[in-house]
Amino acid sequence: MLVALVYSIQQFQEEGSAPVPPERLLKLLRAAGDMTRLQILQLLSQRPRSTRELAGILNLTEAGISKHLKLLQDAGFVRPERSSYYVLYQSQREPLAEITRGLDRLL
């Protein structure tokens, strides 16, 4: 009689990853918990953009966009990259995985 055990690689990866501290989870949720910041994340998921471009699309000032980007950057959702005169912001996916892991383990 042959017995086979099948393990999910994804389960091992999730179990092997460090737990998300509650403070980090709260920071991520606060950063993402705003309609304007969600719109920024959606736009940046399409391609990198400057504050000027985001301000024009969302009908906000560049200063207002910069404040939102600062919160998103502090949480790790976006990464700035200089491109000649402009700074382009790119979205980062790891914080989304942290939110999922953190909520999954918490709840």
TIMARDREN-250873 format. One line per 10 residues: for each residue x, y, z of N, C-alpha, C. Coordinates in steps of 0.2 Angstrom, whole numbers. Each point is the difference from the previous one (the first is absolute). Example, Ala and Ser with C-alpha at 12.3 -4.5 7.8 and 13.67 -1.06 7.14 Angstrom:
// residues 2
66/-28/39/-4/6/0/4/6/0  -2/5/-4/4/6/1/-4/5/3
//
This chain:
// residues 107
4/-6/0/-4/6/0/4/6/0  -1/5/-5/4/6/-1/-4/6/3  4/4/4/-4/5/3/4/6/-2  -3/5/-3/3/6/-2/-2/6/4  4/5/2/-1/6/3/1/5/-4  -5/5/-1/1/6/-4/-1/6/4  5/4/-1/1/6/4/-1/6/-5  -3/5/2/-1/6/-4/7/5/1  3/1/-5/6/5/0/-2/7/3  -6/2/-2/-2/7/2/-1/-1/8
-3/-5/2/-1/-1/8/7/1/3  5/-4/-2/6/0/3/3/7/0  -1/4/-6/3/6/0/-3/5/5  -7/-1/0/-4/5/5/2/-2/7  1/-6/2/2/-2/6/7/2/2  4/0/-5/7/1/1/2/8/0  -5/4/-2/1/7/0/-1/3/7  3/5/1/0/3/7/-7/3/1  -3/-1/6/-7/3/1/0/8/-1  -5/3/-2/0/7/-1/-2/3/7
4/4/3/-2/3/6/-6/4/0  -4/0/5/-6/4/0/1/8/-2  5/2/2/2/8/-1/1/1/-7  3/-5/-4/2/0/-7/-7/-1/-4  -4/-4/2/-6/-1/-3/-5/6/0  0/3/6/-4/6/1/3/6/-4  6/0/-1/3/5/-4/-2/-1/-7  1/-6/-3/-2/-2/-6/-8/2/-2  -4/-2/5/-7/1/-1/-2/8/0  4/4/4/-1/7/1/2/3/-7
5/-2/-2/3/3/-7/-5/-2/-6  -2/-6/0/-5/-1/-5/-7/2/1  -2/2/6/-7/1/2/-2/7/-2  1/2/-6/-2/7/-2/-1/-1/-8  -6/3/-2/-2/-1/-7/5/3/-5  3/6/2/5/3/-5/6/-4/0  2/-3/6/6/-4/-1/-1/-7/-3  -6/-2/0/-2/-6/-4/0/1/-7  -2/6/-2/0/2/-7/7/1/-2  4/3/4/7/0/-2/4/-6/-1
-2/-5/4/3/-7/0/-3/-3/-7  -6/1/-1/-3/-3/-6/4/3/-7  1/6/0/3/4/-5/8/-3/-1  3/0/6/7/-2/0/1/-8/-2  -5/-4/1/0/-7/-2/0/0/-7  -2/5/-4/0/0/-7/7/1/-3  3/5/3/7/2/-2/2/6/5  7/1/0/3/5/4/-3/7/-2  -1/4/5/-3/7/-2/3/5/5  0/6/-2/3/6/4/-6/3/4
2/4/4/-5/4/4/-4/4/-4  3/3/-5/-3/5/-5/-6/-4/-4  2/-6/-2/-5/-4/-4/-5/-2/5  1/-2/6/-5/-3/4/-5/6/2  3/6/1/-4/6/2/-5/2/-5  3/-1/-6/-5/2/-6/-5/-5/-1  1/-6/1/-5/-6/-1/-5/1/6  2/1/6/-4/0/6/-3/7/2  2/5/-4/-2/6/1/1/3/7  7/-1/2/2/2/7/6/4/-2
3/3/6/6/4/-1/6/-5/1  6/2/-3/6/-4/1/2/-1/7  -1/5/4/1/0/7/-4/-5/4  -7/-1/-2/-4/-4/3/1/-8/-2  2/0/-7/3/-7/-2/6/-2/4  4/5/1/7/-2/3/-1/-2/7  -5/2/4/-2/-2/6/-3/-7/0  -4/-1/-4/-2/-7/-1/5/-5/-2  5/2/-4/5/-4/-2/5/-2/5  1/5/5/4/0/5/-2/-6/5
-7/0/1/-3/-5/5/1/-7/-4  -1/0/-6/0/-7/-4/8/-2/0  4/5/-1/7/-2/0/3/-3/7  -3/4/5/2/-2/7/-2/-7/2  -6/-2/-3/-3/-7/1/3/-5/-5  4/2/-5/3/-4/-5/-4/-2/-6  -6/4/-1/-4/-2/-6/3/3/-6  4/5/0/3/4/-6/7/1/2  4/0/-6/7/1/0/1/6/-5  4/5/2/2/5/-5/6/-1/-4
0/2/-6/6/-1/-4/1/6/-4  6/3/0/1/6/-4/1/-2/-7  -3/4/-4/0/0/-8/1/7/-2  7/2/-1/2/6/-2/-3/5/4  -4/5/-2/-3/5/4/-5/-2/5  -4/-5/-2/-6/-3/4/2/-6/5  -4/0/5/0/-6/4/-6/-4/-1  1/-6/-3/-6/-5/-1/-1/-4/5  -6/-2/2/-2/-4/5/-2/-7/-3  2/-5/3/-2/-7/-2/-3/-4/6
-5/-4/-2/-4/-3/5/4/-6/2  0/-3/6/3/-5/3/-5/-5/3  1/-7/-2/-6/-5/2/1/-3/7  6/0/2/1/-3/7/-4/2/5  -2/6/1/-5/2/6/-6/-3/-1  -3/-1/-6/-6/-4/-1/0/-7/3  6/-3/-1/1/-7/2/0/0/8  3/6/3/1/0/7/-7/1/3  -4/4/-3/-7/1/2/-4/-6/0  0/-4/-5/-3/-6/-1/2/-5/6
7/-1/1/3/-4/5/-2/2/7  0/7/1/-1/2/6/-7/-1/2  -5/2/-4/-7/-1/1/-2/-8/1  3/-4/-4/-1/-7/0/2/-3/7  6/2/2/2/-2/7/-4/3/6  -2/6/-1/-3/3/5/-7/-2/1  -3/-1/-6/-7/-3/1/-1/-7/-1
//
